[in-house]
Amino acid sequence: MKYKQALKYVENLGEFSYDFDLTRIRNFLEKLGNPQDKIKIVHVAGTNGKGSVCAYISTILQKAGYEVGLYTSPHLLSIRERIQINRQKISKQDFSKFVSNYTLHPTPYNLTYFELLTAMAFWYFEREKVDFAVIEVGLGGRLDATNAIKNPLVSVITNISLEHTQYLGNTVSKIAREKAGIIKNNGTVITAANSIALRTIKKIAKTKKAQVKVSERQKNYETSLFGKHQIQNANLAAGCCRFLGIGEKYIIAGLQNTVWPARFDIRQLKMTRDVTLSQRRRVSKMGSRFFAPLRMTTLKIILDVAHNPSGIEMLKDSIKKYFGKKINFVFGVLKDKDYKKMIKIISSVAKNVFVSAPKNKRALSVDTAKKEFMKYVSQKNIFVFDALKIAVKSAIKKSEDFCVTGSIYTVAEAITTIKNDTKCHPEFISGSKEMLK
């Protein structure tokens, strides 16, 4: 099976086809020889920050000289981003091989999209004999496919707030209960949760005779990722790695060199501008050996995949800290998110808003988003576009700093738009240089 065929097969399973039951994946993993039981795993759950924490832990372990598997979701540009070893994506050949073998006997397993990729990650990491595997929970924890893990070295839970309430419950306590489902009997959990969520985690840990370690802000680490919230994420990752016996010099090096795209990811954008007609005429009078110069415009663009109120709140705080003024936004969100609260928060730091919708069947309509923004932002500062790429190009034409946020799908489409714009020359202040190559 070729890669395109394998990719199409997986995509046809439906990325958002949820069926919370561990029976299928456990049965399939047993057929594979239970690879998840043969690798040392760090299991990470939480509402916001779990991807950044996974990236920090992975990089720290790499700096300490280990081979490290990393499984995260969702992906930004390529499905293969989800499964990495030492930050190198799984090859197209290995991806295709696994899918091809599965399609020979898909029943009685009938795995979902996420279950199949989770099984692929365990298989790949075990085959490649990684020293550690850092595994991010997809949704919740208790019934998430990654929870087929029996004995992780440590469980990690980041902060907890309201999200996916239709699946996890409508209170912080209920959501914390689901995420605490990754805690194992006689295990250890390290968490940055507080208040109600922390009490729930401690209660569940007690029933399982598990040890709870609370990560508090201990050190003001220098991190490669921007954002006030990254201090908390860094300390949580550092605490996890100390528990694993990693030295401080590797922790510091890892935190300073972690790459995790589209998390308050600031880019500098240089754009070539055509000169005006009058400028061309003046230049032409100077003789044919002279050429009309290209004008260069420079601005900053922030890429942030915040997709819930608490994530947007962190984004707002970071904009205030690093920019100290209102900036422009390109915004697109999914309709099953708490978009009303998100829009209210973002409006407090928004100068102009370029509203559009990502290419996703769950996208919120631009008309609904506009109506919500009009409660807080003057109509003359709201611009609506049917196509997200046009919204991005319009924001660029303003020649002012702007932020793209609301959904990972919004950010991904914006990246592709900039990548394909021959007049844009992105330089990198933070984030992955590979993203716009």
N, C-alpha and C positions, 0 to 999 in steps of 0.2 A: 504493500500500500504506500502510495506517495504521500508526502506531507500535506498537500492541499486536500487530498481525499480524507486523510486522518483528521485534519482540522475541521472540515465540513461535517464529518460524522459527529465529532464532539459538540460542535456548535448546534447541531440539530437536536441534541439532547435537551437544549434549553438551559441557558445560564441561570435562570431564576425559577427552575422547577424544583420547589422544595417538597420534600417528603421525609419528615424527621423520624427515621427508624434506622438504628445501627445494625439491624440484622443483615441487610444486604451486603454492606461493605465488610462486615466481619466474616461473612461466609466467603466472600471473594478473596479477602486477604488470607484466609485459611488455605484457599486453593493455591495462593502464591507462596505459601510457606510462612505466613505471618512475618513479613519483613519488618514491620513496625516494632516487633519485639526484639529485634536483633541490632537496633541502633540506639544510641544515647540521645534522648530527646528533651528539649526545652519546649514546653507547651504554653502558648501565650494567648490569653483571651482579654476582652475589654471592649469598651465602647469606642473611645478615641485613643490614638497613640500606639495601638498595638503593632501596627506596621513599622513605625519608627523604632519602637523598642526592639522588635525582631531584627531590624537592620543594624541597630547598635550592637546587640548581643552577637550577631553573626560576625560583624567586623572586628569586635574585640577578640573573639575566639580565633579569627584568622590571624590577627596581629600576634597572638600567642603561639602561632605556628600550627594550628589545627586545620584539617579539611572540614569544611562546614557546609552542610546542606541547609537551604533556606526555602521554605514553602509559605507563600503569602497569596492574598487575594483581596480585591480583584486585580486584574492586570491593567496597565495603562495603555500600552501600544501593541504588545504581543502576548499571546496566551502563554508562551514559553517563559515569560518573565516570572511566572508563578513558581517555577521549579528551577532552582539554581544551586550550583556548588561553587563555593568561593566566588560568588557573584557572577558566574558564567551560566547563561541559560542552558537548559537541557537542549541537546541538539535536535534538529528536525528529524534525523534518522532514528534517534532513540524514542522520540515522541511518537513517530509513525509506527515503530516496531511494537510498542506497547499497545497502541490502539488496534493495530492489525491483529495481534494475538487475542485481544479481547473480543473483537468482532467475530471470531471463529466460533465462540461459545458465549454469547452475551446473556443467554438465559441459563439458569433461572435467576441470575443476579439482577439484570435490568437496572444497572446503576444510573444515578442521576449525573448530570454534568460535573458537579462538585465532587461527588463520590469517586467518579472515574479518575479525575485529576489528583485527588488525595491518594488513591491507591497507586497511581503512577509515581507520585513523589516518594512514597514509602519504598516501592520497588526499586526506583532509581538510586535512592540514597543507600539502600542496603547493598545493591549490586556494586556501587562505587566505593563501598567501605568507608563512608565518611566517619570522622571522629565524633562529630556532634550533628544533630539536625534540629534546627529552630523551626517550629511548626506554629503557624498562626491559625487560630480558630476562624472559620468562615462566618458563622452566625450563631450567637448564643454560646453554647459550650456543652451542656449536658447531652444533647442529642445531635451535636454537630458531628459530621463524618470523621473529623480528626480525633474525636474522643474514642475511637477504636484503640487508641494508645492505652496500654494497661499500666505501665510503670515508668512515667517520665522521671528524669533526674530531678526536675523541679517544675511546678506550675507557676505561671506568672499571670496576674490580673491587673490591668491598667485601671484607669478611672472608669467609673460607671455612671451613665446617665440614660435618659429615656431615648430609646431608638428601637425600631422594629417591634413596636408594641403589639402589632397584630400577631406576632409570633411568640414573643418572649414575655408578654404581660404589660400591664399599663401602669405599673409603679416601679420605682427604683429597686425596691426590695425584691419584687418578683423577677426583675431582670438580673439582679445580683445572684439570685438563687440559681438561675439558669447558667450563668457564667461560672459560678462556683461549682458547677457540675463536673468541671475538669479536675477538681481536687481528688486525689486518690487516697485510699486507706494507708495510714502511717506515712503519708508523703509530706512534702513541704510546699507551701504556697507563699510567694512573695507578691505583695500588692501595694498599689498606690491609691487604692480606693479609700474613701473616708465616710464618716457619718453613717447613714442608714446602710449603705452598701457594705461598709466594713463590718458592721455588726452582723449582717446576714452571712458574710463570708466566714467570720469567726464561729458563728453558730454551726454552720455546715461542717467546717473543719473539725470542730469538737466532736461531732457525731462520727467522724472518720478517723479520729485520733491523729489528725494531721497538724503539723506545726505551721503557725502563721507568722510571717515576718512582714512588718509594715515598713514600706519604703518612705522615709521622710526626706525632705530636702537637706542633705548633709553637706554637699559641696557645690560650689558654683562652677561646675565644669565648663571648660571651653568646648563647644560643640561645633561641628561643621554645618549642622542644620540650624536655620534661623527660627525664631519664635520663642516667646516667653515660656510656653508650655514645654519646650524641649529640655529645660532644666529638670523638670519632674521626670520626663521620659529617660533622660540620661542617668539620673540617680537610680531609677528602677532597674535599668539595664546593668548599671555598675553593681548594684546589690546582688543581682542574679549571678553575675560573673564572679563576684567575691565568694558567693556560696559554692560555686563550681571550682574554687581554688585558683582563680586567675589573678595574677599580680597587678598591682596598681599601675605600673608603667604601661602594661598592655591595655588596661582599661582607658587610660588617658589617650593613648595613641589611637585606639579604636574610635572613641568618641570624637576625636578631632578629624578623623578621616572617613566617617560614614557618609555614604551617598544614598539618598532616598528621595527620588524625584517627586516634584509636585506637592511638597509639604512646606508651605511658606517658602517656596523656591523662587528666589529673585534672580532674574536674568536681565542683562543689559542688551538692549536691542538697538542696533545701528541700521538706519535705513537710508537708501539712496533716493533722492528726490529729483525729478526732472526739473531743469531750469525753466524759467518763464520764457515766453516768446520774445519779449523785449530783450531779455538777457542774451538769447541766441542771436538776435539781430546785431547787438553790440559786439558780440564775439566774432560774428561773420565779417564785420567790417575790418577786423584786425588781420584778415588773411586766412587762407585755407590751412595754414600750418597750425592754427590755433583751434582748440576744441572747446565747446561749451562745458564748463566744469559741472560735475554732479554735486548737488548739495547733500550733506549728510545730516541726519537728525538722530539724536540719541534719546532713548527713554528707558525706563525700567518697567518690566512686566513681572508680576507675581503670579505664580501658578500654585493654586492650593485646592486640594480635592475635598475640602470641608463639605460635608453633606448632611449635617444635622445642627441644631441650635448651639450645642456646646462647642462643636468644632468651629462654627462661624464666630462664636464669642471669642475663642482663642485667636482666630484670624483678626478680628476687630482690634483686640488688645495689641497684637503684634504690629498692625498697621499704625496704630497710635504711637507705639514705641519707636519704630524705625523710620516712619515718615512724618509723623507729627502734624498731619493735615488730611483733609478729605481727598480721596483719589477717585478715579473712574473705575467702573466695574463692568466686566462682561459676565452676565449671570444666566445660568440655565440649570434647572433642577428637576428632579423626578417628582411626580405627583403624589407618590406614596410617602414622601418625606414631610417633615413638619415645616413646610415652606413658609407659612405665615410668620412663624417666629424667626426663621432664618432671614426673611426679607426685612422684618422690623429691625433686627440687630444690624444688618449690613447697611441699612439706610442711614444710620448714624454717622458712618464714615464715608458715605458715597457722595461724590460731586456730580457725576453723570453716570447713568446706568444704561448699558446696552443689553437689552433683554432679548433672549432667543431661547431655543430649545435644542438639546442634543439629539442626535439621531438614535432614539430609543423609544420603543412603544410605550414606555412608562413615563415619558417626559411630560412635564406640566406645560399646558398651552401658554403661548406668549401673551394672549389676551388676559388670562387669569393672573399671570405674573405681573403684568402691567398694572392691572387694577389694584393689586396688593401694594405695589410700589407707590402708587399715587396717594396712598394714605400718609406717606412720609416724605416723598420727594416731589418737587414741583414737576408738573407734566412737561415743561419745556426742557427738563433735564433727563427725561426718559425717552429712549430711542428703541423702537421695536423692529426686529428683523426675523423673517421666516427662516433664513438660513444662518446657522451659527458662524460659518466662515465669513459671511458678510458683516456680522456684528464685530468679529475680531478685526477685520480689515478697517472697519469704520472707527474702531477705538484707536487703532494704530495711526490713522490719518489725523487724529486730534493732536498727535505729537506730545502727549502727556502720559505720565505714569499711569498704569492701570493694572487691575487684578482680575484674573479669570478664576471663577469659583462656582460652587453649587453642586457639582457632581464630578466624579472621575471621568465620565463620558464627555462632559463639557470641556474639561481640561485636555483630554486626549485629542478631541477634534480641533481645539485651538492650537495645540502643538503641531498637528499635521498641517494646518493652514499656514502657520508661520514657516514651517519646514519647506513648504512648496512655493513660498513667495520669494521670487528671485531678488526682490528689492530689500529683503530683510537679511541682516548679518548678525545673528545672535552671538553675544559673548556671555560668558558665564560667571556670575558672582557666586552662586551656589548651585548645587544639584548636579545631575549627571550630564557630562559633556556628550554622552552617546545619544541623548534623547533627540537632539535636533540635527544629527549628522545626516 
